[in-house]
Amino acid sequence: MFEARLANGNIFKMIVESIRELVVDVNIDCSTEELSIQCMDSAHVALVSMSLSQSAFDHFRCDRSLSLGLNLPNVSKIFKMMGRDDTMVLKAEDSADKLMLMFENDKSGTIADFELKLMAIEAEQLGVPDTAYKCSISMPSSEFQRIVRDLQVMGDTCKISCTKEGLKFSATGQIGTGNILMRQNVASEKEEDHVTIDMEEPVELNFALRYLNFFTKATPLSPTVILKMSPGLPIVIEYPIEQLGHVKYYLAPKMEE
Amino acid sequence: SGLQATLQQYFGYS
């Protein structure tokens, strides 16, 4: 049987919100170590990889590995009923044909419980190699969100280039061109405000802004976002969840015609 | 602008 109790249930709600615009049906894989998700959007352009360690939970029991096949629009409807300070409990039998969800609130004394039918989802698993990337940039997630949102008015493609000058986001469209340059900045006392750029060699790649904007739905999960790029490879956009896990997005580049 | 690549062009199935 599988049983997990998360004092800060809101973390799980934010994870659901961070992927539900990209994919409809997902398997949540449960093992003795973690809950994890790997799924692609229907166009196979973007991949989401989520991991939440068992150490994030107050109680975690998973007798044998199982996959919980969920329809995210339905899960999202249920999580709308979760209060901000609720504790979340998940339970499933080894047969994994339904999932029990409970939202508990000690202060108000309420317990809401839901039983959700699970589905068998055929999912293609991609083998994502553990690569050393040529550029790694850490920046405030709110700043990344603002940049990719603002650049949408200029065009639908964003050129991301990492050079000695800094990290540059550019978009070109009918009305003209916009560039936003982020320089390394470690002046602030708060580490989450820092911009750090590790560059082994310059990289310049083009990406669809629509997808970059989908990914920023993970912003509430983490004050910082990590961008990793290598020439001719999909970009990795990682939102660490404290020391307990992450939501990572992989996005295939747009090629020059 | 530009042709959108897919992830299968980079990653194999596991």
Interface residues (C-beta under 8 A of the other chain):
Chain A: M40 A43 H44 V45 A46 L47 E124 Q125 L126 G127 V128 P129 G155 D156 T157 T172 N206 A208 L233 P234 Y250 A252 P253 K254 M255 E256 E257
Chain B: S1 G2 L3 Q4 A5 T6 L7 Q8 Q9 Y10 F11 G12 Y13 S14
